[in-house]
Amino acid sequence: MFLKYVLSVFNSINSMLTSCLGCCSQGRYLLTAGLQGCRCRLSCHLKRHYSFLPDDVKSLRAVVNPDISKIRNIGIMAHIDAGKTTTTERMLYYSGYTRALGDVDDGDTVTDFMAQERERGITIQSAAVTFDWKSHRINLIDTPGHVDFTLEVERALRVLDGAVAVFDASAGVEAQTLTVWRQAEKHHIPCVCFLNKMDKPAANFSIESIKQKLKANPVLLQIPVGSGKNFTGVVDLLTNQKLIWKLKSMRDDGRVFEIKALDQSDDPELLQVVGEARTALIEQVADLDDEFAELLLTNFSDNFDAVPSIKLQEAIRRVTLARKGVPVLCGSSLRNKGVQPLLDAITAYLPSPNERHHDLVERMSRLLVPFADQHVEIPSMTAGNIALTVGLKQTVTGDTIISSKAAAAAAARRAQNDSGAEKKGGEHANIILSGVEVPDPVFFCTIEPPSMAKQADLENALNCLQREDPSLKVRVDPDSGQTILCGMGELHIEIIHDRIRREYGIETHLGPLQVAYRETILNEVSTTDTLDRTVGERRHVVTVELAVRPVDITSVGGSCEITFTEKLEGQLLPEVKEAVENGVHSSYLQGPLLGYPVQGISTLIQDVTIEPGTSAAMVSACVSRCMLKALRLAGGQVLEPVMSLEVTVGEEHLSSVLGDLAQRRGTVRDIQSRHDNKVLLATVPLAEMMGYSTILRTVTSGNATFSLELDAYEAMNPQEQNTLLKRMAGLL
Ligand SMILES: Nc1nc2c(ncn2[C@@H]2O[C@H](COP(=O)(O)OP(=O)(O)OP(=O)(O)O)[C@@H](O)[C@H]2O)c(=O)[nH]1
């Protein structure tokens, strides 16, 4: 019957007939008033490639790869219970991706898939769904409304290009909406507002609270028809059409609705309200968009009302993208009214990814020219100069700052052309300045604030110092919870200690300085382990077989590797492989002898058997346990940092320096002459170099200088290793 009706409407337009069947078989629109302003023509035309029967469910494979201009990455956000999840469910249903309407009250929605979400009827985690609507792809994230999960909303908003704010029309702007609205503002996200729950008796279609509480500029696009349980649809102010849902029963899914141009037979009160609202809309948009204002004044000055709806829509889009105004629509998701026009609005007014300008660049507050410790402020500088800047929040030493992504792309293109030309000369242009190479810290010690109240201040100070000095590393000991400073040497850590006192006014206490050892293994070992654990009602059973073997450790930071047998490579699912790798990597962080990171180890995974129902975390735990067993069996070896030392000293003091070095397990590599001085090149274990500067000053009467840098991690001999193990165990 429905198809027959559509055919009768379109029988004069043969060329569009087949495409109409595709779209209208979804029952999206029921046409009752000729073809004037008929959205179906456009949608049918665009939707030509989808021809499925009314109850077909589209698979994600049916989604074509659209052009970037047709993609909308949007979030749906609001106060708890405003109806985001219900609205999302309707969108999925109308776009053909679900067969039935999910209901939060029945606990069968698509996006609230966590057990806690279904039990409590609330959204906790951001769920992402993808569907297409009129040849646009919509990637939508349903974010939680509860204040406890604000961070989750923030996490989602950072990657979105637009947002739909859903309001409970009977409650107006609620507290959480304010919070998420501010978050959206912070990320400059264009929004569309949807006043939901228009079917409730207390529903109030008022945009005043959006103006006053959100300090936003609402642009009203619809007028509701009827109120409370008599709410039947909306009038579209752009097209002057009435969209009416004549639902026959509570189970009517609202796919079919009527679009009818307003005419004199309509309620005079409604006609008057619509007339006034449309004029107000045109005037408001003209105020916000110069291009539209010019069009009105030049072409439609004697009749604003004659402006084509497409021109008005384009202007509203510009206003929305510039965040000068927020389109407002209304409906009742639960009663299946008004969601399709909301989908239209998402595609019409929210930006595609290439229309969003993500604010990546830092803000500089001042530009200064340095002259030792004097700084002179300057208004600007040109290429080739050196200046200081203050106020950067994200940048760390070694970064290159560019004015914009576009500038970087242009510079990269130029660099490419130049390097083509310069290649003959052997030079390559590069827009990124070479960063700083950060050596591994070799010393560490604990650092404590004078009181717990100062802990936050200390953390802030350490964060700032780390950004400035990437060779300073700060971590928290997982066992003791103490803050650990890792640096390049005694002096480095002393200076950091002093700067925290002087620049941040915090008196800290440093623990004894310790050497950052590493560990490796001596022999090749194969082992197996089985984990069989029941957690709650679930039984996890996993068996792992693996082999570890020592590999070359001479290079600084010599890494560890992990491989799978050829058979396993082909067999293991990616998530199982990842769980196995996580288990191996976590065992690499703490060696079995002293708990230092291991290096120079190759692990081969020989077999993994997993019983159904076993979680990935249990696979990782089993692999980790098996690794620990293998590392223990393979015989541990402590590696110590060995430094290369250069001492410049007058000839008369050379013998005292050599004598001292012999007691420090040092190995002399070379002695060179430089003017009247001797330059001694040696390697010496870092553990023997504590307090060296004081000793060197004493034995040479202040006539020597030295430099120290990491040469390699080397195996300790068994006797020294034993002494170290006993000392660490507190036995010496
Ligand atoms: N009367 C009426 N109730 C609605 C409407 N939309 C949703 N509801 C009801 O409002 C309640 C909350 O709906 P949800 O869709 O879970 O709201 P939400 O915003 O996703 O909630 P959180 O995800 O927990 O923040 C449910 O009981 C819905 O049935 C509507 O248009 N009218």
The ligand as an SDF file (V2000), in Angstrom:
LIG
                    3D

 32 34  0  0  0  0  0  0  0  0999 V2000
    9.0040   10.6120   28.1450 N   0  0  0  0  0  0  0  0  0  0  0  0
   10.1530   10.4080   27.5330 C   0  0  0  0  0  0  0  0  0  0  0  0
   11.0810    9.6650   28.1120 N   0  0  0  0  0  0  0  0  0  0  0  0
   12.2560    9.4710   27.4520 C   0  0  0  0  0  0  0  0  0  0  0  0
   12.4880   10.0350   26.1780 C   0  0  0  0  0  0  0  0  0  0  0  0
   13.7350    9.6730   25.7870 N   0  0  0  0  0  0  0  0  0  0  0  0
   14.2450    8.9010   26.7550 C   0  0  0  0  0  0  0  0  0  0  0  0
   13.3570    8.7730   27.7670 N   0  0  0  0  0  0  0  0  0  0  0  0
   13.5080    8.0200   29.0100 C   0  0  0  0  0  0  0  0  0  0  0  0
   14.4740    8.6760   29.8170 O   0  0  0  0  0  0  0  0  0  0  0  0
   15.2550    7.7300   30.5190 C   0  0  0  0  0  0  0  0  0  0  0  0
   16.7210    7.9430   30.2170 C   0  0  0  0  0  0  0  0  0  0  0  0
   16.9770    7.6690   28.8610 O   0  0  0  0  0  0  0  0  0  0  0  0
   18.4370    7.3290   28.3270 P   0  0  0  0  0  0  0  0  0  0  0  0
   18.3320    7.2460   26.8540 O   0  0  0  0  0  0  0  0  0  0  0  0
   19.0460    6.1990   29.0740 O   0  0  0  0  0  0  0  0  0  0  0  0
   19.1890    8.6250   28.7800 O   0  0  0  0  0  0  0  0  0  0  0  0
   20.7590    8.8900   28.7620 P   0  0  0  0  0  0  0  0  0  0  0  0
   20.9000   10.3270   28.6530 O   0  0  0  0  0  0  0  0  0  0  0  0
   21.3870    8.0630   27.7230 O   0  0  0  0  0  0  0  0  0  0  0  0
   21.2630    8.4160   30.1820 O   0  0  0  0  0  0  0  0  0  0  0  0
   22.8100    8.2420   30.6100 P   0  0  0  0  0  0  0  0  0  0  0  0
   23.4690    7.5390   29.4960 O   0  0  0  0  0  0  0  0  0  0  0  0
   22.8010    7.3920   31.7970 O   0  0  0  0  0  0  0  0  0  0  0  0
   23.3620    9.5500   30.8240 O   0  0  0  0  0  0  0  0  0  0  0  0
   14.7470    6.3520   30.1050 C   0  0  0  0  0  0  0  0  0  0  0  0
   13.8310    5.9020   31.0480 O   0  0  0  0  0  0  0  0  0  0  0  0
   14.0640    6.6200   28.7720 C   0  0  0  0  0  0  0  0  0  0  0  0
   13.0210    5.7080   28.4930 O   0  0  0  0  0  0  0  0  0  0  0  0
   11.4540   10.8130   25.5680 C   0  0  0  0  0  0  0  0  0  0  0  0
   11.5520   11.3230   24.4700 O   0  0  0  0  0  0  0  0  0  0  0  0
   10.3120   10.9600   26.3070 N   0  0  0  0  0  0  0  0  0  0  0  0
  1  2  1  0
  2  3  2  0
  2 32  1  0
  3  4  1  0
  4  5  2  0
  4  8  1  0
  5  6  1  0
  5 30  1  0
  6  7  2  0
  7  8  1  0
  8  9  1  0
  9 10  1  0
  9 28  1  0
 10 11  1  0
 11 12  1  0
 11 26  1  0
 12 13  1  0
 13 14  1  0
 14 15  2  0
 14 16  1  0
 14 17  1  0
 17 18  1  0
 18 19  2  0
 18 20  1  0
 18 21  1  0
 21 22  1  0
 22 23  2  0
 22 24  1  0
 22 25  1  0
 26 27  1  0
 26 28  1  0
 28 29  1  0
 30 31  2  0
 30 32  1  0
M  END
$$$$
